[in-house]
Amino acid sequence: MQAATQAIYPSVQIISLPLLTIVPKNDSELLTKLRNALQQATLIIFVSPNAIECTMRAIDDSNSSWDQLLAAKARIGVVGQSSQEALIRHGVDQKSILVPAQDESDSDGLWKVLHATIHDWSTESVLIIKGEGGRETLMERLGTVGATVELVSIYSRIPLDPASPLWQSYAETQPQHTLWTLTSSEAVRHLGERCKALNRNPKIMIENSHALCSHSNIANAARQIGFTNILVCEPRDESISRSAAVWLTEQVRRSPSPAGDDR
């Protein structure tokens, strides 16, 4: 996205500000727990593409394979199309994947699909693979219908160090000409906290900026920390790139033309 954008708009500055870094877990105790849970689960739920990638890496590190560990006829639930595509890239049969409609890519959407597909939860052993924290609502719903639920946290989310010099690039932006690409609600909340800690006026630094959010839940989080100019797109790289290009084109169109020669 960065190379393509700068080829078309060479004057555009693209700043990479990793608000959260995904750190996989791969200690021996976790790997043993993951292997055992996969072998027993009749339904495996991945909360994100990161959960899938970290799981597949952990399986490789344990000298096992997905097919060896998976229980016969086990089904897989994911919250969105990106996760489905990640599984398919790893060779998972698409027929075994339960995924909500594209406009319902969240826990509520997945729950609708699960509830319509599985009728006897008393025989279901559900494994939720996730990062530290999150998806408690889905876990609670599964518990209320009688499913046995196990959680495995396969990665940690590490906030960008407050002392990182990368924050200086944020402090030097011109809000009215800035588009934030936001793909995580937790990252958005971290941005709001850091904005206050940097002693920058949120009304100036956030309210006057634009936010491109890859889900309505992320847009809600952005609104809560002060963004008012919010665009929502599908949670796919192509959609994010396309939406950013549309915004950028509109900004160029609105920019005043250079003054002509008065002579």
Secondary structure, DSSP 8 states (H G I E B T S, - for coil): -HHHHHHH-TT-------SEEEEE---HHHHHHHHHHHHH-SEEEE-SHHHHHHHHHHHHHTT--HHHHS-TT-EEEESSHHHHHHHHHTT--GGGEE---GGG-SHHHHHHHHHHH---GGG-EEEEEEESS--HHHHHHHHHTT-EEEEEEEEEEEE--TT-THHHHHHT--GGG-EEEE--HHHHHHHHHHHHHTT--HIIIIITSEEEESSHHHHHHHHHTT--EEEE--SSHHHHHHHHHHHHHHHHHHS--------
